[in-house]
Amino acid sequence: MNITLLVQFLALLEEMKTREEILPEFERLLDRCGFDFYGLIRQPKPHENPLRLLLAGRWPDG
């Protein structure tokens, strides 16, 4: 992973306020780091379904 890319993303993150602004930049970072698919979830409580806690994600079709 290129630390410079991560630092640039974190600097941009300081300026962004909404999910609509953040998500494309986050996906660009993941693309540059070689990740095709990802899932970002918040930590579930013991009784919660993790898939219902999805904050962002990209999966293969099918």
N, CA, C and O atoms as a GROMACS GRO file, in nm:
protein
  248
    1MET      N    1   0.085  -0.118   0.000
    1MET     CA    2   0.000   0.000   0.000
    1MET      C    3   0.089   0.124   0.000
    1MET      O    4   0.188   0.129   0.072
    2ASN      N    5   0.053   0.219  -0.078
    2ASN     CA    6   0.128   0.343  -0.087
    2ASN      C    7   0.080   0.439   0.022
    2ASN      O    8  -0.035   0.483   0.021
    3ILE      N    9   0.168   0.470   0.114
    3ILE     CA   10   0.133   0.557   0.226
    3ILE      C   11   0.096   0.697   0.177
    3ILE      O   12   0.010   0.762   0.235
    4THR      N   13   0.160   0.742   0.070
    4THR     CA   14   0.130   0.875   0.016
    4THR      C   15  -0.016   0.885  -0.026
    4THR      O   16  -0.081   0.986   0.000
    5LEU      N   17  -0.068   0.781  -0.091
    5LEU     CA   18  -0.209   0.781  -0.131
    5LEU      C   19  -0.301   0.790  -0.010
    5LEU      O   20  -0.401   0.862  -0.013
    6LEU      N   21  -0.267   0.718   0.094
    6LEU     CA   22  -0.349   0.720   0.215
    6LEU      C   23  -0.346   0.857   0.281
    6LEU      O   24  -0.450   0.907   0.324
    7VAL      N   25  -0.230   0.918   0.288
    7VAL     CA   26  -0.218   1.052   0.347
    7VAL      C   27  -0.296   1.154   0.264
    7VAL      O   28  -0.361   1.242   0.321
    8GLN      N   29  -0.289   1.144   0.132
    8GLN     CA   30  -0.365   1.234   0.046
    8GLN      C   31  -0.515   1.218   0.069
    8GLN      O   32  -0.589   1.317   0.076
    9PHE      N   33  -0.560   1.094   0.082
    9PHE     CA   34  -0.701   1.069   0.108
    9PHE      C   35  -0.743   1.130   0.242
    9PHE      O   36  -0.847   1.193   0.252
   10LEU      N   37  -0.661   1.110   0.345
   10LEU     CA   38  -0.693   1.165   0.476
   10LEU      C   39  -0.699   1.317   0.474
   10LEU      O   40  -0.782   1.377   0.542
   11ALA      N   41  -0.612   1.380   0.396
   11ALA     CA   42  -0.615   1.525   0.383
   11ALA      C   43  -0.744   1.570   0.315
   11ALA      O   44  -0.806   1.668   0.357
   12LEU      N   45  -0.785   1.499   0.210
   12LEU     CA   46  -0.912   1.530   0.144
   12LEU      C   47  -1.030   1.507   0.236
   12LEU      O   48  -1.128   1.583   0.233
   13LEU      N   49  -1.022   1.404   0.316
   13LEU     CA   50  -1.130   1.369   0.408
   13LEU      C   51  -1.162   1.483   0.504
   13LEU      O   52  -1.277   1.503   0.541
   14GLU      N   53  -1.060   1.556   0.544
   14GLU     CA   54  -1.079   1.671   0.633
   14GLU      C   55  -1.170   1.776   0.571
   14GLU      O   56  -1.242   1.846   0.642
   15GLU      N   57  -1.168   1.787   0.437
   15GLU     CA   58  -1.244   1.889   0.367
   15GLU      C   59  -1.385   1.844   0.328
   15GLU      O   60  -1.471   1.927   0.301
   16MET      N   61  -1.408   1.714   0.325
   16MET     CA   62  -1.536   1.661   0.280
   16MET      C   63  -1.632   1.644   0.397
   16MET      O   64  -1.591   1.613   0.509
   17LYS      N   65  -1.760   1.666   0.370
   17LYS     CA   66  -1.860   1.662   0.476
   17LYS      C   67  -1.963   1.551   0.459
   17LYS      O   68  -2.016   1.500   0.558
   18THR      N   69  -1.993   1.513   0.335
   18THR     CA   70  -2.103   1.419   0.313
   18THR      C   71  -2.052   1.286   0.258
   18THR      O   72  -1.942   1.275   0.204
   19ARG      N   73  -2.136   1.186   0.274
   19ARG     CA   74  -2.105   1.052   0.220
   19ARG      C   75  -2.087   1.057   0.069
   19ARG      O   76  -2.002   0.988   0.013
   20GLU      N   77  -2.169   1.140   0.003
   20GLU     CA   78  -2.162   1.152  -0.143
   20GLU      C   79  -2.028   1.209  -0.189
   20GLU      O   80  -1.983   1.178  -0.299
   21GLU      N   81  -1.964   1.291  -0.107
   21GLU     CA   82  -1.832   1.344  -0.139
   21GLU      C   83  -1.722   1.243  -0.106
   21GLU      O   84  -1.625   1.229  -0.181
   22ILE      N   85  -1.738   1.174   0.004
   22ILE     CA   86  -1.633   1.085   0.056
   22ILE      C   87  -1.623   0.955  -0.024
   22ILE      O   88  -1.513   0.910  -0.056
   23LEU      N   89  -1.736   0.894  -0.055
   23LEU     CA   90  -1.736   0.760  -0.115
   23LEU      C   91  -1.658   0.752  -0.248
   23LEU      O   92  -1.580   0.658  -0.264
   24PRO      N   93  -1.676   0.844  -0.342
   24PRO     CA   94  -1.596   0.834  -0.466
   24PRO      C   95  -1.445   0.843  -0.441
   24PRO      O   96  -1.368   0.774  -0.507
   25GLU      N   97  -1.404   0.927  -0.349
   25GLU     CA   98  -1.261   0.938  -0.318
   25GLU      C   99  -1.210   0.812  -0.249
   25GLU      O  100  -1.097   0.769  -0.274
   26PHE      N  101  -1.292   0.754  -0.162
   26PHE     CA  102  -1.255   0.630  -0.095
   26PHE      C  103  -1.240   0.517  -0.198
   26PHE      O  104  -1.144   0.440  -0.192
   27GLU      N  105  -1.334   0.508  -0.292
   27GLU     CA  106  -1.326   0.405  -0.395
   27GLU      C  107  -1.207   0.428  -0.487
   27GLU      O  108  -1.145   0.331  -0.532
   28ARG      N  109  -1.173   0.552  -0.515
   28ARG     CA  110  -1.055   0.582  -0.596
   28ARG      C  111  -0.929   0.534  -0.524
   28ARG      O  112  -0.839   0.477  -0.587
   29LEU      N  113  -0.922   0.557  -0.393
   29LEU     CA  114  -0.808   0.509  -0.313
   29LEU      C  115  -0.798   0.357  -0.321
   29LEU      O  116  -0.690   0.302  -0.342
   30LEU      N  117  -0.911   0.288  -0.303
   30LEU     CA  118  -0.910   0.142  -0.309
   30LEU      C  119  -0.870   0.091  -0.447
   30LEU      O  120  -0.796  -0.007  -0.458
   31ASP      N  121  -0.917   0.158  -0.552
   31ASP     CA  122  -0.878   0.119  -0.688
   31ASP      C  123  -0.727   0.132  -0.707
   31ASP      O  124  -0.663   0.042  -0.762
   32ARG      N  125  -0.672   0.242  -0.663
   32ARG     CA  126  -0.527   0.266  -0.678
   32ARG      C  127  -0.444   0.167  -0.596
   32ARG      O  128  -0.330   0.139  -0.631
   33CYS      N  129  -0.502   0.116  -0.489
   33CYS     CA  130  -0.431   0.018  -0.405
   33CYS      C  131  -0.454  -0.125  -0.451
   33CYS      O  132  -0.400  -0.218  -0.393
   34GLY      N  133  -0.535  -0.143  -0.557
   34GLY     CA  134  -0.554  -0.275  -0.614
   34GLY      C  135  -0.670  -0.355  -0.558
   34GLY      O  136  -0.678  -0.476  -0.580
   35PHE      N  137  -0.761  -0.292  -0.486
   35PHE     CA  138  -0.877  -0.362  -0.432
   35PHE      C  139  -0.993  -0.350  -0.529
   35PHE      O  140  -1.035  -0.239  -0.563
   36ASP      N  141  -1.045  -0.463  -0.575
   36ASP     CA  142  -1.159  -0.463  -0.665
   36ASP      C  143  -1.291  -0.458  -0.589
   36ASP      O  144  -1.387  -0.397  -0.635
   37PHE      N  145  -1.295  -0.522  -0.473
   37PHE     CA  146  -1.418  -0.533  -0.396
   37PHE      C  147  -1.389  -0.501  -0.250
   37PHE      O  148  -1.278  -0.521  -0.202
   38TYR      N  149  -1.490  -0.451  -0.181
   38TYR     CA  150  -1.472  -0.419  -0.039
   38TYR      C  151  -1.608  -0.414   0.030
   38TYR      O  152  -1.712  -0.405  -0.034
   39GLY      N  153  -1.604  -0.418   0.158
   39GLY     CA  154  -1.721  -0.397   0.242
   39GLY      C  155  -1.678  -0.317   0.363
   39GLY      O  156  -1.576  -0.348   0.425
   40LEU      N  157  -1.753  -0.217   0.398
   40LEU     CA  158  -1.723  -0.134   0.513
   40LEU      C  159  -1.846  -0.135   0.603
   40LEU      O  160  -1.950  -0.080   0.569
   41ILE      N  161  -1.831  -0.198   0.718
   41ILE     CA  162  -1.943  -0.208   0.812
   41ILE      C  163  -1.899  -0.154   0.947
   41ILE      O  164  -1.781  -0.151   0.980
   42ARG      N  165  -1.998  -0.112   1.024
   42ARG     CA  166  -1.964  -0.071   1.161
   42ARG      C  167  -1.970  -0.194   1.249
   42ARG      O  168  -2.034  -0.294   1.214
   43GLN      N  169  -1.906  -0.189   1.362
   43GLN     CA  170  -1.899  -0.303   1.453
   43GLN      C  171  -2.038  -0.340   1.502
   43GLN      O  172  -2.107  -0.257   1.563
   44PRO      N  173  -2.082  -0.463   1.476
   44PRO     CA  174  -2.216  -0.503   1.519
   44PRO      C  175  -2.221  -0.536   1.668
   44PRO      O  176  -2.122  -0.578   1.728
   45LYS      N  177  -2.338  -0.516   1.723
   45LYS     CA  178  -2.363  -0.565   1.858
   45LYS      C  179  -2.392  -0.715   1.845
   45LYS      O  180  -2.422  -0.761   1.735
   46PRO      N  181  -2.385  -0.791   1.952
   46PRO     CA  182  -2.400  -0.937   1.942
   46PRO      C  183  -2.529  -0.983   1.873
   46PRO      O  184  -2.531  -1.088   1.810
   47HIS      N  185  -2.636  -0.907   1.884
   47HIS     CA  186  -2.765  -0.949   1.828
   47HIS      C  187  -2.793  -0.892   1.689
   47HIS      O  188  -2.898  -0.922   1.632
   48GLU      N  189  -2.702  -0.812   1.633
   48GLU     CA  190  -2.727  -0.748   1.504
   48GLU      C  191  -2.668  -0.829   1.388
   48GLU      O  192  -2.566  -0.896   1.402
   49ASN      N  193  -2.736  -0.822   1.274
   49ASN     CA  194  -2.689  -0.884   1.151
   49ASN      C  195  -2.586  -0.791   1.086
   49ASN      O  196  -2.621  -0.677   1.053
   50PRO      N  197  -2.462  -0.835   1.066
   50PRO     CA  198  -2.358  -0.746   1.010
   50PRO      C  199  -2.392  -0.691   0.872
   50PRO      O  200  -2.352  -0.579   0.840
   51LEU      N  201  -2.465  -0.766   0.790
   51LEU     CA  202  -2.499  -0.717   0.657
   51LEU      C  203  -2.595  -0.599   0.661
   51LEU      O  204  -2.602  -0.521   0.566
   52ARG      N  205  -2.668  -0.585   0.769
   52ARG     CA  206  -2.760  -0.472   0.781
   52ARG      C  207  -2.687  -0.347   0.829
   52ARG      O  208  -2.745  -0.238   0.832
   53LEU      N  209  -2.561  -0.361   0.867
   53LEU     CA  210  -2.483  -0.249   0.918
   53LEU      C  211  -2.386  -0.195   0.812
   53LEU      O  212  -2.292  -0.123   0.846
   54LEU      N  213  -2.408  -0.230   0.688
   54LEU     CA  214  -2.320  -0.192   0.579
   54LEU      C  215  -2.319  -0.041   0.560
   54LEU      O  216  -2.424   0.021   0.544
   55LEU      N  217  -2.200   0.019   0.563
   55LEU     CA  218  -2.185   0.161   0.537
   55LEU      C  219  -2.154   0.187   0.390
   55LEU      O  220  -2.202   0.286   0.333
   56ALA      N  221  -2.075   0.100   0.329
   56ALA     CA  222  -2.041   0.110   0.187
   56ALA      C  223  -1.987  -0.024   0.142
   56ALA      O  224  -1.937  -0.102   0.223
   57GLY      N  225  -1.996  -0.052   0.013
   57GLY     CA  226  -1.943  -0.178  -0.036
   57GLY      C  227  -1.947  -0.189  -0.186
   57GLY      O  228  -2.022  -0.118  -0.254
   58ARG      N  229  -1.866  -0.280  -0.237
   58ARG     CA  230  -1.864  -0.311  -0.380
   58ARG      C  231  -1.830  -0.458  -0.393
   58ARG      O  232  -1.723  -0.502  -0.352
   59TRP      N  233  -1.923  -0.535  -0.452
   59TRP     CA  234  -1.906  -0.680  -0.469
   59TRP      C  235  -1.911  -0.715  -0.616
   59TRP      O  236  -1.960  -0.637  -0.698
   60PRO      N  237  -1.860  -0.834  -0.650
   60PRO     CA  238  -1.872  -0.878  -0.790
   60PRO      C  239  -2.018  -0.910  -0.824
   60PRO      O  240  -2.096  -0.946  -0.736
   61ASP      N  241  -2.053  -0.896  -0.951
   61ASP     CA  242  -2.188  -0.932  -0.996
   61ASP      C  243  -2.205  -1.083  -0.989
   61ASP      O  244  -2.113  -1.159  -1.017
   62GLY      N  245  -2.326  -1.123  -0.951
   62GLY     CA  246  -2.355  -1.266  -0.954
   62GLY      C  247  -2.361  -1.335  -0.828
   62GLY      O  248  -2.384  -1.456  -0.824
   0.00000   0.00000   0.00000
